[in-house]
Amino acid sequence: MRLLHTSDWHLGRSLHRADLRAAQAAFLDHLVEVARAERVDAVLVAGDIYDRAVPPVDAVELCEDALLRLHGTGASIVLISGNHDSARRLGFGGGLLEKTGVHLRTRLGALDRPVVLEDAHGPAAVYGVPYLEPDAVRGELPADLPRGHAGVLGHAVARIRADADARGIRRRVVMAHGWVTGGAASESERDISVGGVGQVSAGLFDGFGYVALGHLHGQQTVAPHLRYSGSPLPYSFSEAAQRKGSWLVELDAAGTARAELVPAPVHRRLSVVRGRLADVLGSAAFAPYEADFVSVTLTDPSRPEGAMDALRARFPHILVLAHEPDGVVPDQRGYRARVAGRDDLAVAAEFVRHVRNEPPTPGERHLLTEAFASARTREAE
């Protein structure tokens, strides 16, 4: 049996205001072609189909079109809701879609309602565990259940084991959306943990043939049977070096899985550039990044004027510009600590020094003093 594991589409998301609709559409085109070419039995989408609870209309249309075309390949489709999705909105019409071979698992009550697939080796049961916010579902769970994600997922997996045992199905696949210990996070994932309590042990999923995970954006293998497909596109510069794609999973007669990486098409690379403005603009070493989405950090002693316009002439897809002068150690204190005990003039002077990496001139200090005096006079009137 062949399964295609994908997740974290985040339809409707942009990258520092850059429109990603064309890139997301190209990935979905690719996914449909893989499903057709590989004669996939089921496509597993492990959550975060949309980027927010109320997605834009064009994102909904993109999703609908992709599901129609995936259905046209002959594959069953199983989707679970992620922490970015609205479970109720995504699950609307699930009963009707079920009859067409599109299976939505967005609620706690459907944990032990598997999608049963058949091949020459018999049945295989696919169980979907949507993202379950512990506090939101507590009223539907046993009162003595341990708090946090580990307690909720532990309960979910126990129900799934009991159901599969009752059905006598030995080939078992689980889909889940969460952070399993051993997975590496990126900056673009919405945090679902406080002090690590959002993480669950990989041992929770022992004994299953395959576990299709979503939430973490880097494609990774926690264990041979336990994998994150990752997001199809990089959604932050922390993901610039990540490989993107899906897993093509072969489930044998015993229910053991073998997974093969299917690389996703690259819409536009993400690159991080660092150096002084003159070098970044003039050096041939930076030529390979001219067509990329780029994040530039300038290291000039003072912040160059008009830097963004100058950089955009060479890097038309520049998205981020930062200034970190060479040799300057960033102040790690919070804003409150940095301004404690300072008057208005001292705070303003420190801002000038931060921007230019040099203190204000006497003339500038005089102008700042007069500005504050004028503001106080207006407040007193």
TIBATI-716336 format. One record per residue (C-alpha): x, y, z; residue number from 1. Coordinates in Angstrom, 3 decimals, decimal comma, always signed. Each point is the difference from the previous one (the first is absolute). Layout:
! residues N
{site {X Y Z} NUM}
...
This chain:
! residues 381
{site {+0,000 +0,000 +0,000} 1}
{site {+1,312 +3,412 -0,956} 2}
{site {-0,570 +3,107 +2,104} 3}
{site {+1,071 +3,572 -0,738} 4}
{site {+0,691 +1,941 +3,201} 5}
{site {-0,130 +3,804 -0,097} 6}
{site {-0,882 +2,750 +2,484} 7}
{site {+0,220 +3,662 +0,956} 8}
{site {-1,157 +1,499 -3,282} 9}
{site {-0,877 +3,266 +1,797} 10}
{site {-2,094 +1,170 -2,935} 11}
{site {-0,494 +3,760 +0,192} 12}
{site {+3,379 +0,674 +1,592} 13}
{site {+2,480 +2,567 -1,283} 14}
{site {+3,726 +0,379 +0,645} 15}
{site {+0,805 +3,454 +1,344} 16}
{site {-2,918 +1,249 -2,157} 17}
{site {+1,211 -1,828 -3,112} 18}
{site {-2,940 -1,745 -1,691} 19}
{site {+0,464 -3,787 +0,002} 20}
{site {-3,193 -1,031 -1,796} 21}
{site {+1,815 -0,973 -3,204} 22}
{site {+2,555 -2,027 +1,960} 23}
{site {-2,702 -1,808 +1,979} 24}
{site {-1,963 -0,716 -3,178} 25}
{site {+3,126 -1,426 -1,651} 26}
{site {+0,556 -2,328 +2,954} 27}
{site {-3,577 -1,249 -0,134} 28}
{site {+0,388 -0,613 -3,762} 29}
{site {+3,107 -2,033 +0,836} 30}
{site {-1,827 -1,944 +2,727} 31}
{site {-2,787 -0,977 -2,390} 32}
{site {+2,522 -1,180 -2,580} 33}
{site {+1,854 -2,108 +2,593} 34}
{site {-3,256 -1,562 +1,191} 35}
{site {-0,923 -0,872 -3,588} 36}
{site {+3,437 -1,181 -1,161} 37}
{site {+0,638 -2,136 +3,092} 38}
{site {-3,556 -1,402 +0,083} 39}
{site {-0,376 +1,042 +3,611} 40}
{site {-2,775 -1,676 +2,004} 41}
{site {-0,405 +2,873 +2,469} 42}
{site {+1,257 +3,533 +0,510} 43}
{site {+0,510 +0,875 +3,678} 44}
{site {-0,063 +3,718 +0,855} 45}
{site {+1,163 +0,369 +3,611} 46}
{site {-1,472 +3,374 +0,936} 47}
{site {+0,448 +3,750 -0,488} 48}
{site {-1,716 -0,062 -3,350} 49}
{site {-0,631 +3,734 +0,435} 50}
{site {+2,139 +2,627 +1,693} 51}
{site {-2,783 +1,431 +2,128} 52}
{site {-3,406 -0,923 +1,346} 53}
{site {-1,837 +2,212 -2,512} 54}
{site {+1,980 -0,453 -3,234} 55}
{site {-0,302 +2,386 -2,956} 56}
{site {-2,369 -1,008 -2,786} 57}
{site {+2,789 -0,706 -2,507} 58}
{site {+1,613 -2,429 +2,480} 59}
{site {-3,280 -1,895 +0,379} 60}
{site {-0,374 -0,159 -3,787} 61}
{site {+3,569 -1,289 -0,341} 62}
{site {-0,672 -2,722 +2,550} 63}
{site {-3,284 -1,023 -1,626} 64}
{site {+1,638 -0,253 -3,418} 65}
{site {+2,865 -2,099 +1,389} 66}
{site {-2,368 -2,413 +1,757} 67}
{site {-2,078 -0,422 -3,150} 68}
{site {+3,069 -0,815 -2,078} 69}
{site {+1,473 -2,320 +2,637} 70}
{site {-3,334 -1,798 +0,138} 71}
{site {+0,186 -0,311 -3,768} 72}
{site {+3,194 -2,063 +0,274} 73}
{site {-1,990 -2,744 +1,702} 74}
{site {+1,663 +0,482 +3,388} 75}
{site {-1,886 +0,282 +3,269} 76}
{site {+0,772 +3,215 +1,860} 77}
{site {+0,290 +0,322 +3,776} 78}
{site {+0,416 +3,421 +1,613} 79}
{site {+0,322 +1,002 +3,646} 80}
{site {-0,220 +3,512 +1,395} 81}
{site {+3,113 +1,695 +1,399} 82}
{site {+0,494 +2,753 +2,556} 83}
{site {-0,313 +2,659 -2,731} 84}
{site {-3,298 -1,391 -1,300} 85}
{site {-3,494 +0,514 +1,338} 86}
{site {-1,064 -3,585 +0,677} 87}
{site {-3,684 +0,834 -0,351} 88}
{site {+0,380 +1,926 -3,251} 89}
{site {+2,317 -2,558 -1,569} 90}
{site {-2,267 -2,826 +1,131} 91}
{site {-3,178 +1,501 -1,455} 92}
{site {-1,632 -2,397 -2,447} 93}
{site {+2,255 -2,837 +1,125} 94}
{site {-2,842 -2,520 -0,066} 95}
{site {-0,780 +0,783 -3,615} 96}
{site {+3,633 +0,014 -1,068} 97}
{site {+0,506 -3,378 +1,695} 98}
{site {-2,252 -1,569 -2,638} 99}
{site {+2,314 +1,233 -2,770} 100}
{site {+3,241 -1,295 +1,529} 101}
{site {+1,119 +3,236 +1,663} 102}
{site {+0,241 -0,650 +3,733} 103}
{site {+0,216 +2,876 +2,502} 104}
{site {+1,079 -0,698 +3,563} 105}
{site {-0,376 +3,198 +2,011} 106}
{site {-1,711 -1,032 +3,243} 107}
{site {+0,739 -2,096 +3,058} 108}
{site {-3,013 -2,222 -0,626} 109}
{site {+1,464 -1,332 -3,261} 110}
{site {+3,237 -1,310 +1,513} 111}
{site {-1,122 -3,625 -0,163} 112}
{site {-1,681 +0,289 -3,389} 113}
{site {+2,721 -1,134 -2,420} 114}
{site {+0,141 +0,217 -3,762} 115}
{site {+0,335 -3,650 -0,982} 116}
{site {+1,899 -0,592 -3,224} 117}
{site {+0,252 -3,330 -1,809} 118}
{site {+2,668 -1,554 -2,205} 119}
{site {+1,182 -3,497 -0,857} 120}
{site {+1,329 -0,463 +3,532} 121}
{site {-3,272 +0,894 +1,683} 122}
{site {-1,149 +3,033 +1,992} 123}
{site {+2,065 +2,871 +1,327} 124}
{site {-1,510 +2,497 +2,445} 125}
{site {+0,926 +3,703 -0,149} 126}
{site {-0,830 +1,930 +3,179} 127}
{site {-0,001 +3,788 +0,142} 128}
{site {+0,883 +1,924 +3,169} 129}
{site {-0,695 +3,711 -0,596} 130}
{site {+1,709 +2,678 +2,043} 131}
{site {-1,697 -0,174 +3,409} 132}
{site {+0,513 +3,035 +2,230} 133}
{site {+0,021 -1,559 +3,500} 134}
{site {-2,070 +2,689 +1,711} 135}
{site {-2,564 +0,089 -2,822} 136}
{site {-0,727 -3,750 +0,065} 137}
{site {+0,379 -0,632 +3,740} 138}
{site {-3,773 -0,195 +0,502} 139}
{site {-0,175 -2,924 -2,458} 140}
{site {+2,769 -1,998 +1,703} 141}
{site {+0,180 -2,131 +3,159} 142}
{site {+0,406 +2,176 +3,091} 143}
{site {+3,114 -1,861 +1,209} 144}
{site {+1,918 +0,480 -3,266} 145}
{site {+3,451 +1,649 +0,400} 146}
{site {+0,003 +3,614 -1,084} 147}
{site {+1,681 +1,250 -3,180} 148}
{site {+0,599 -1,357 -3,477} 149}
{site {+1,557 -3,239 +1,226} 150}
{site {-3,180 -0,883 +1,897} 151}
{site {-2,292 +0,843 -2,915} 152}
{site {+2,071 -1,845 -2,616} 153}
{site {+0,492 -2,926 +2,360} 154}
{site {-3,776 -0,300 +0,308} 155}
{site {-0,413 +0,281 -3,778} 156}
{site {+2,564 -2,707 -0,742} 157}
{site {-1,520 -2,324 +2,609} 158}
{site {-3,411 +0,325 -1,655} 159}
{site {+1,544 -0,690 -3,401} 160}
{site {+1,803 -3,134 +1,230} 161}
{site {-3,199 -1,314 +1,586} 162}
{site {-2,006 +0,603 -3,165} 163}
{site {+2,572 -1,640 -2,279} 164}
{site {+0,199 -2,986 +2,333} 165}
{site {-3,794 -0,331 -0,017} 166}
{site {-0,053 +0,111 -3,805} 167}
{site {+2,846 -2,502 -0,248} 168}
{site {+1,966 +2,258 -2,352} 169}
{site {+3,756 -0,397 +0,337} 170}
{site {+1,150 +2,566 -2,578} 171}
{site {-0,448 +3,322 +1,797} 172}
{site {+0,834 +3,550 -1,061} 173}
{site {-0,427 +3,070 +2,205} 174}
{site {-0,058 +3,654 -1,035} 175}
{site {+0,664 +2,615 +2,685} 176}
{site {+0,756 +3,704 +0,263} 177}
{site {+2,382 +0,940 +2,812} 178}
{site {+3,554 +0,131 +1,255} 179}
{site {+1,568 -3,389 +0,610} 180}
{site {+3,221 -0,060 +2,003} 181}
{site {+2,955 -0,162 -2,372} 182}
{site {-1,498 +2,237 -2,668} 183}
{site {+1,795 +3,300 -0,773} 184}
{site {-2,135 +3,159 -0,148} 185}
{site {+0,212 +3,090 -2,232} 186}
{site {-0,872 +3,637 +0,640} 187}
{site {-3,150 -0,120 -2,141} 188}
{site {-1,958 -2,519 +2,096} 189}
{site {-2,470 +1,384 +2,494} 190}
{site {+1,167 -1,099 +3,444} 191}
{site {-2,300 -2,578 +1,608} 192}
{site {+2,174 -0,587 +3,054} 193}
{site {+0,902 +1,773 +3,204} 194}
{site {+3,217 -1,203 +1,565} 195}
{site {-0,053 -3,151 -2,126} 196}
{site {-3,393 -1,265 +1,204} 197}
{site {-1,261 +0,056 -3,586} 198}
{site {+2,398 -2,767 -0,970} 199}
{site {-0,906 -3,683 +0,176} 200}
{site {+2,207 -3,063 +0,063} 201}
{site {+0,675 -1,863 -3,232} 202}
{site {-0,534 -3,218 +1,973} 203}
{site {-3,701 +0,820 +0,115} 204}
{site {-0,240 -1,213 -3,604} 205}
{site {+1,871 -3,289 +0,368} 206}
{site {-1,580 -2,902 -1,845} 207}
{site {-1,620 +1,925 -2,844} 208}
{site {+1,046 -0,723 -3,572} 209}
{site {+0,296 +3,663 -0,903} 210}
{site {-0,644 +3,331 +1,756} 211}
{site {-0,533 +2,979 -2,313} 212}
{site {+0,808 +3,122 +1,996} 213}
{site {-0,698 +3,672 -0,624} 214}
{site {+0,888 +3,290 +1,732} 215}
{site {+3,799 +0,196 -0,284} 216}
{site {+1,049 +1,545 -3,320} 217}
{site {+3,242 -1,873 -0,584} 218}
{site {-0,327 -3,376 -1,695} 219}
{site {+1,470 -2,444 +2,485} 220}
{site {+0,068 -3,568 +1,260} 221}
{site {-0,517 -0,382 +3,752} 222}
{site {+0,006 -3,808 -0,379} 223}
{site {-0,270 -2,207 -3,113} 224}
{site {-3,783 -0,221 +0,449} 225}
{site {-0,438 +3,542 +1,380} 226}
{site {+0,503 +2,910 -2,407} 227}
{site {-0,795 +3,648 -0,604} 228}
{site {-0,647 +0,879 -3,619} 229}
{site {+0,686 +3,666 +0,785} 230}
{site {-1,480 +2,972 -1,812} 231}
{site {+0,157 -0,001 -3,816} 232}
{site {+1,527 +3,504 -0,037} 233}
{site {+2,351 +1,858 +2,341} 234}
{site {-2,085 +2,398 +2,077} 235}
{site {+2,874 +1,766 +1,786} 236}
{site {+3,693 +0,582 -0,613} 237}
{site {+0,742 -2,521 +2,757} 238}
{site {-1,186 -2,596 -2,550} 239}
{site {+2,312 +1,172 -2,791} 240}
{site {+2,181 -3,129 +0,161} 241}
{site {-2,812 -2,505 +0,592} 242}
{site {-0,933 -2,565 -2,593} 243}
{site {-3,666 +0,158 -0,937} 244}
{site {-2,253 -2,710 -1,326} 245}
{site {-2,205 -2,962 +0,860} 246}
{site {+0,450 -3,630 +1,008} 247}
{site {-1,066 -2,796 -2,330} 248}
{site {-0,740 -2,863 +2,392} 249}
{site {-0,220 -3,673 -0,922} 250}
{site {-1,918 -2,121 +2,526} 251}
{site {+0,812 -3,704 -0,326} 252}
{site {-2,077 -3,058 +0,908} 253}
{site {+1,186 +0,139 +3,631} 254}
{site {-0,820 +3,700 +0,328} 255}
{site {+3,634 +1,094 +0,017} 256}
{site {+0,674 +3,258 -1,818} 257}
{site {+2,776 +0,993 -2,368} 258}
{site {+0,138 +3,715 -0,845} 259}
{site {+1,576 +1,804 -2,943} 260}
{site {+0,582 +3,734 -0,240} 261}
{site {-1,864 +1,811 -2,773} 262}
{site {+1,627 +3,458 -0,397} 263}
{site {-2,342 +2,961 -0,456} 264}
{site {+0,513 +2,460 -2,859} 265}
{site {+1,986 +3,087 +0,969} 266}
{site {-1,934 +3,168 -0,809} 267}
{site {+2,718 +2,403 +1,120} 268}
{site {+2,933 -0,665 +2,297} 269}
{site {+0,429 +1,743 +3,343} 270}
{site {+3,477 +1,387 +0,672} 271}
{site {+1,596 +1,882 +2,869} 272}
{site {+2,602 +2,638 -0,937} 273}
{site {+2,339 +1,801 +2,386} 274}
{site {+2,647 +2,691 -0,545} 275}
{site {+0,664 +3,693 -0,514} 276}
{site {-2,246 +1,769 -2,466} 277}
{site {+2,728 +0,713 -2,545} 278}
{site {+1,043 -3,658 -0,041} 279}
{site {-3,561 -1,335 -0,195} 280}
{site {-0,722 +2,320 -2,928} 281}
{site {+3,262 -0,471 -1,855} 282}
{site {+1,476 -3,415 +0,734} 283}
{site {-0,436 -2,775 -2,552} 284}
{site {-0,242 -2,440 +2,916} 285}
{site {-3,608 +1,071 +0,560} 286}
{site {-1,078 -0,405 -3,634} 287}
{site {-1,525 -3,499 +0,540} 288}
{site {-2,580 +1,513 +2,366} 289}
{site {-1,350 +2,713 -2,293} 290}
{site {-3,172 -1,935 -0,943} 291}
{site {-0,645 -1,301 +3,530} 292}
{site {-2,159 +1,184 +2,842} 293}
{site {+2,753 +1,545 +2,130} 294}
{site {+0,504 +1,172 +3,550} 295}
{site {+2,886 +2,480 +0,171} 296}
{site {+1,896 +0,939 +3,143} 297}
{site {+2,290 +3,001 -0,452} 298}
{site {+3,094 +0,234 +2,190} 299}
{site {+1,064 +3,605 -0,788} 300}
{site {+1,094 +2,064 +3,044} 301}
{site {-3,047 +2,267 -0,456} 302}
{site {-3,336 -0,686 -1,681} 303}
{site {+0,330 +0,931 -3,704} 304}
{site {-2,626 +2,384 -1,355} 305}
{site {-2,208 -1,252 -2,823} 306}
{site {+1,304 -3,542 +0,439} 307}
{site {-3,251 -1,786 -0,855} 308}
{site {-0,442 +1,835 -3,314} 309}
{site {+3,613 -0,679 -0,943} 310}
{site {-0,255 -3,669 +0,915} 311}
{site {-3,274 -0,468 -1,840} 312}
{site {+1,715 +1,030 -3,235} 313}
{site {+2,209 -3,083 +0,271} 314}
{site {-2,331 -2,286 +1,993} 315}
{site {-3,535 +0,760 -1,244} 316}
{site {-1,462 -2,582 +2,396} 317}
{site {+1,618 +1,278 +3,190} 318}
{site {-2,394 -0,487 +2,922} 319}
{site {+1,972 +0,783 +3,164} 320}
{site {+2,650 +2,606 +0,819} 321}
{site {+1,810 +0,114 +3,337} 322}
{site {+2,966 +1,939 +1,342} 323}
{site {+2,556 -1,643 +2,290} 324}
{site {+3,275 +1,988 +0,061} 325}
{site {+3,164 -2,063 +0,232} 326}
{site {+1,390 -0,187 +3,505} 327}
{site {-3,167 +1,195 +1,733} 328}
{site {-1,458 -2,377 +2,591} 329}
{site {-3,833 +0,201 +0,019} 330}
{site {-1,635 +1,077 +3,251} 331}
{site {-2,020 -3,034 +1,068} 332}
{site {-1,943 +1,843 +2,689} 333}
{site {-3,684 +0,741 -0,417} 334}
{site {-1,292 +3,487 -0,837} 335}
{site {-1,030 +0,743 +3,590} 336}
{site {+3,472 -0,804 +1,314} 337}
{site {+1,727 +2,028 -2,729} 338}
{site {-1,941 +3,210 +0,768} 339}
{site {-0,158 -0,327 +3,795} 340}
{site {+1,330 +3,157 +1,726} 341}
{site {+0,497 +1,944 -3,254} 342}
{site {-1,687 +3,243 -0,908} 343}
{site {-1,559 +0,737 -3,395} 344}
{site {+3,159 +1,525 -1,462} 345}
{site {+2,141 -2,985 +1,030} 346}
{site {-2,472 -2,451 -1,583} 347}
{site {-0,130 +1,992 -3,239} 348}
{site {+3,798 +0,298 -0,115} 349}
{site {+0,320 -3,744 +0,472} 350}
{site {-2,387 -0,560 -2,916} 351}
{site {+2,174 +2,193 -2,248} 352}
{site {+3,081 -1,924 +1,096} 353}
{site {-1,753 -3,318 -0,704} 354}
{site {-1,023 +1,064 -3,509} 355}
{site {+3,287 +1,607 -1,026} 356}
{site {+2,431 -1,775 +2,306} 357}
{site {+1,221 +3,397 +1,197} 358}
{site {-1,401 +2,522 +2,515} 359}
{site {-1,915 +3,127 -1,068} 360}
{site {+2,057 +3,108 -0,713} 361}
{site {-0,263 +3,022 +2,354} 362}
{site {-2,273 +1,681 -2,530} 363}
{site {-2,265 -3,041 -0,128} 364}
{site {-0,165 -0,170 +3,792} 365}
{site {-1,007 +3,676 +0,027} 366}
{site {-2,815 -0,702 -2,494} 367}
{site {-1,207 -2,946 +2,056} 368}
{site {+0,028 +2,089 +3,179} 369}
{site {-2,070 +2,735 -1,654} 370}
{site {-2,451 -2,583 -1,395} 371}
{site {-0,629 -1,530 +3,412} 372}
{site {-0,387 +3,460 +1,576} 373}
{site {-2,535 +0,981 -2,676} 374}
{site {-1,945 -3,236 +0,541} 375}
{site {-0,155 +0,573 +3,761} 376}
{site {-1,217 +3,579 -0,554} 377}
{site {-2,810 -1,229 -2,272} 378}
{site {-1,008 -2,635 +2,545} 379}
{site {-0,199 +2,654 +2,747} 380}
{site {-2,261 +2,300 -2,044} 381}
